Amino acid sequence: MASTAPVTALFRRWRALLLCLLIAVCTGCSRDPGPGDAAQDSADRPAALPQADALAQLGRAVFFDTSLSSPPGQSCASCHDPAWAFATPRDRMQAGMAPGADGARFGMRNPPTLMYAAFSPARRVDPVRGVLVGGLMHDQQADSLEDQALRPLFHPAEMANPSPAALVAKLRRTPYAAQFDRLFGRSVLADPGTAMQAVAAAVAAYQREPEFAPFSSKFDAVMDGRAAFDASESRGWEVFRDPRRGNCVECHAIGDAQGRRALFTDFSSHNLGLPPNRSSPYYRMSAPVNPEGGRFIDIGVARDPRRAGMEGRFRVPTLRNVAVTSPYMHNGVFASLGEAVRFYTTGCIAGNPDGWAAPEVPEGRECRKVGRLTLNARDSADLVNFMYTLTDGWYDPATGRPGPMQVAPLPPIIGGVGRVASHP
């Protein structure tokens, strides 16, 4: 894909402007009124702190608006559908990749779930492990929800707006344009810079709503004493925590509470030695989407030149709702949880008995953590069954009664494009 440096720089400027705006707003509301303040039309003044509910409602309107793409027809929800745990519906994807607004362009990565993203901390390099921790997106390039929110709107393979000014022109025509005026002041959509700050703040506010973090899975019900695992799920929970078998908790952390409200990630990044997904339509994209064509290699975190030495590393995702967010990994290379677990078990075994394709980025591969787990067939099946319990919608947190389930998880099949040849 074309260099992201100019776009990244633009986002940094917008983020800085947003911070300055918030500081100025808070400072202005805390000072004593001046002699000319009473004469100023209150509609021209941004609200000191926009009401949380109103701001989230505005963000929701933006999130589901299909008129904001170029051409119209695609919204944030097209790739982050709430019925699919705010990930992409399986029947919409092609080999793990989601189409852009024009239907012909595809990005280089599988869109991740947005659920529980609000809990991700800002990026920092762990001084002990030397790994990048925190941030959003597969390569951890975004520091916050606000930072991330604008990127798909301008990505050529996503919503493809050519400029902030083009997006603002669309926003002015929306039925909710007046909400921007009420929350941020009547001039907010007059300038593309301030408009982008407002859009980022609104969409981020929506993503901080309980809808994105309901903690309503069977796992949560068990942790709250409302339910019990069946025999296989219970064994899978043990495998997940057992340092001699799965040891999944080393990266998919459950926290000091030993599971209660666990996020199932330590927010770090790792190089698992994943095979490339050669079925991905991204390899067929031309510039400006993919100037490297079939030679493209996704180096992950190291796409940021400041992260040299972190080639092949990708963010550890939450496992919440993992059963409905297939296919898996940043490149969608694994079709099912069963296949992913199999790779974790045999991907680094000498002789490659399961015929995995060669790693896309072999340098720095971390075979100590994955690729040689001591899981037998029952362990693997139990582990997958446990991960099914992480699907939200199993019960209603407000009533304790069963809630509407999300889409059915895929069965734990083995096979797919990650293999040189499929094995039963």
N, C-alpha and C positions, 0 to 999 in steps of 0.2 A: 504494500500500500504506500501511497505517497507519504513523504515526510510529514510528521505531525508537529514539527517544531513551531511553525507560525501559529497554528491553531492552539497549541499548548500555551504559547506566550500570550495569546489573546485571552484565554481562559484565566491565566494568572492575573492579567490586568483587571479583568472583570471581578475576580475574587477580591483583589485589593480594593477596588472601587466599592464593592459591597461592604467590606469591613469599614471603610471610611464613612460610608453612608450610615451604617448602623451606629458608629461612634458619634457621628454628627447629630443623628436623630436623638440618641440618648442624652447627649450633652445639652442639646437645645431644649429638651423637655425638663431638664433638671435645673436650669438657670431661672433666675427671676425674670418675669416678662419685662421687655423694654417698652418705651413710650409708643413705638410704632406698631407693636404687635397686635393691638386690638383692631387696628384698621385693616389688617391682612385678612383676606378671605380664607376661612378655615379650610375650605375645600382644596386650597393650593398647598396646604401643609401636609406632609406625610404623617401618618399616625405614629406615635412614639414607639409603640410595640404593637403591630397589627394583631388583632384578636386571633388567638391561636386557631379557633374553630373556623373563622372566616378565611384565614390564610390557607388552612388545609383544604377547605372547600374550593378555593380558587385553584390550588395546586391540582386537585382532583379533576377539575374542569380542563385544565391544560393537559393533564396526563392522558385523558381519554379523547381529546379533540383530534379527529382525523383530518381537519382542515389545515393543520400546521405543517404538513410535510410538503415536499416538492417532488412529484405532483401530489395533490391531495389524496388522502385515502389511508394514510398510515399514522398511527398515534404511538405514544410510548407503550400503551397497553397492547399494541399489536405484537410486540416482542416480549412484553411482560404482563401476561394475561392473569388476572386474579384467580380465574378458575384453574389455572395451572401453576399455582404457587408463585405468581408474578414472574414466571418464566415463559418460554415460547411454546405454544401448542405443538405437539409432535407432528400433527398432520400439516402444519404450516412450514416445517423445516425441510431442507434438502441436505441429506448427509450431515445433519447436525448444525447447519447454518441457516439463519433466517434471512429471507429476502428483504431488500430495501423497499422504499416507496414506489419505485418504478417496476418492481417485480423481477427485474433482470439482474440487479446488482446484489451481491452477497458479501457480508463482512468476513473477516478472517477468523472469528471466534464464535463459539456457541454462547448466546446470550444467557447470563447467569440469573438465578432468582434474585429478586430484590427484597425478599422477606428477610427480616432481621438485619438488614444492611445498616440500619441506624446505630447499631451497637459497635460498629467497626471504629477503632480509634484512629487518630491521625497517624501518618507514617513516621516511623523512626527505624533506625538501624540498631538491632540488638547488639550491644557491644561485646557480649559473650559469644553468641553464636555467629555473629557476622551476617545475619539475615535481615531482610526488610520485613518489618512487622507493621500491620495496619494498612489503612487505605482501602480504596474500592476499585472495582474492575479486576479482571483476571491478572493484569500486570501491575496492579496497585498504583496506577498513575494518578488517581484522584484522591485527594485528602479528605473530602467530605461529601455529603449528599449534594450540597450546593455546587461543589466543584464538578461532580459527575453529571448533574441534571442537564446541563446545557450541551454536553458533547454529542449525544445522539441526534440532536436537532440539526446539527451542521455536518455530521459525518456523511460523505458522499454515498456510502453504501447503506445508510439508514434513512433518516428523514430528509437529508440532502438540501437543507436550506442554503442558498448561496452566501447569505450574509445576515448579520443581525438586523439590518434595515429591512430586508425582505421578510424576515419573521415578524418584525414589529408591524409591518403593513397588514399582515394577516391577523395579528392580535387585535388591532384596532377595529377589525370587522366582526369580531366574535361577540356573541351575546353577553359574555361576561367581562367585556372590556371595562365597563363601569366599575367593576369590582377592583380593578387595579387602581382606578382613580380614588375610590373610597379608602383603600388600605394604604396607598403609598403617595397620594397626592395627584392632582389633576394633570401635572406635567410629566408623570412617570413614563408614559408611552410616547412622549414627544422626542425623547432621546434614546437611541438604541442601547447605549451603555447602561443607563439607569433601568431601562426596560428589562435587559437581560438579568440585572441584579434581582429585580422583582420576580421574574420568572423562576430563577434558581431558588429564591427563598420560598416561593409558593410550592413548587414541586417537592422540595426537600421537606417542607412542613407536612405535606400529604404523606410522604414516605415515613414520617415519624408517628403516624396514626396507629392505633392498636390493630387495625386491619392488616398491617404488615408484620405484626409480632403478637399473634393471639395466644401462643403457648397452649394450643388446644388439641394436641396430639394424644394418642393413647399413652405414649411415654409420659407426658405431663400428668395425665390422669393417674398413672401408676405412682409417679413421684408424689402426688398429692394424696395418695391413699384412696382414690376413687375407683381403682381398677387393679387388675393383676395381669402380669404377662402370662401367656400360655407357656407350655414346657419348652417349645423351640425358641420363642422370644427370650425367655429367661436364660437359656443356654447361650443365645447370641449376645445378650447383655454381658455375660461373663466373658465370652470370647473377646468382645469389644474392649474390655478393661484388662484382660490378662496379658501381662508383659511378655509371657512366654509363647503366646499364640498371636492374637490379632494386634494387641497393643495399639489399637486405633486412637486411644486417648492421648498418645504422645503428641499428636498434631490436632486431632479433633477433640479438643479438650472439653471436659465436663465441669471444670471449676471446683472450688473448695467445697461446694454443697453436694458434691458427688452426684450430680445429675439434675437437681432441682433448678429449673430455668437455665439449663445448660445451652450454650450456643453451638457446641460441637465444632469449634475451630479455635485455634490459638492465634489466628490472624497472621501467621507467618507465611513464608513462601519457600517452595522446594522444587528441585529438579528430579522428577520421578523417572526420567528416561522414557517418556511416552513416545509411542510410535506416531508418525505423522498420519493424518487422516487424508489419504490420497483421493478419497471420493469427494472431498470438499469442493464445492463449486468455486471457492475462492481462487483456486489455482487457475481457473479459466478466465478470471476477471482481467480486463485490460486496465491500463493507466486511465485515470488517476487512482483507481481503487487498488490495483495490484501491479505496480510497474515491474516486479520481479517475476511474475508469471509462475511457471512450474518450478522455478528455482527458489521460491520463497521458503524461508526457514523462520519459524516464529521463535525468537530468542527471549520472549517473555519480559520479565522485569528489566532486563538489560537493554530493551528498546529505549529506555531512558539513558542517555549517554553518561549520566552521573552514576549509573549502577553497573558499571563495567565489572566483570567478574561474577555477575549473577545470571549469566546466560542459562536459559532453559528453566528458570524458576517461575512458578506461578503461584498465585495466592491459594492458601488452603480454604476451601469453601465451607460454609455451614453444611451439615448433613441434614438439617431440618428440611422436610419435604423432599428428600432426595429420591424417594421412590416414584415421584411424579414429574421429576425434572430431567428425565432422560432426553437425549443421550448425554454421556458423561465426559468430563474433562474439558479443558478450555477449547479443544478442537473437536469435541463430539466424537472422539474415536471409538468409544465403547458404547455399545447399544444398550446394555443392561447392567444392573448392579452385579449380577452373577459374573459377567465378563470382567468388570472392574475388579471384583474380589479375586478372580482367578489371576489377573495380572499382578496384583499385589502379592499373590502367593508364589508365582513361578517366574515372574518377569526377569529376575536376576539369577535364576538357577543355571549353573554351568551346563552347556550343551543345548540350552534353549529348547527343552523337551516339548513345550507347547507351541513352538513355532511363531513366537512374537516377531513382528517386524522390527527392524533396527531402530534405536532411539533417534528422534529428530535432532536432539542436542545431546550427544553422548558425554561431552565434557562436563564434569561436575555432577554426574548422576549419583544419586544417594541410595545406593543399594543396601546400606545399613538399615534404613528405615523400612523400605518396601522391596518386594520382588522375591523374597525368600521366607515368607511367613510359614509357620508350621501348622497349617490348617488342613484337616482332612475334609472329606466331602460333607460330613454332617456339620462340622464347624462352619464351613462356608455357607451352607444352606441356613443354618441357625443365625449367622451374622446378617444375612440378607433379610431374613424374617424379622430380626430385631430392627433393622433400619426402616422397615415398613411401618413400625410403630411411631416413627417420627413425623408422620403425615398429619398436618393440622386438619381440623374439622371433625375429629373423632368425637368430641363432645363440646358443648357450649360452656365456656368458662363462667358465664353469668348465671347459668342455671344448674350446671353440672349434668345436664341431660345430653343425650347424643345429639350431635350437630350434623349439618350436611357435609358428607364426605366430599373431598375434591375428586378429581378424575382418578380412575382406578390405576394403581401402579402396574408397571409392566412385570410379567413373570421373570424369574431369574434365569433367563436363557444364557447359553454359552455360545460364543461365535461372534463374528462381525469383522469390520474392516481393520481392526487392530492386529489381526493375525495374518501370517503368510498363508496359512491354510487353517480351516476350521477343524476343531476336534470335538468329539462328543463329550 
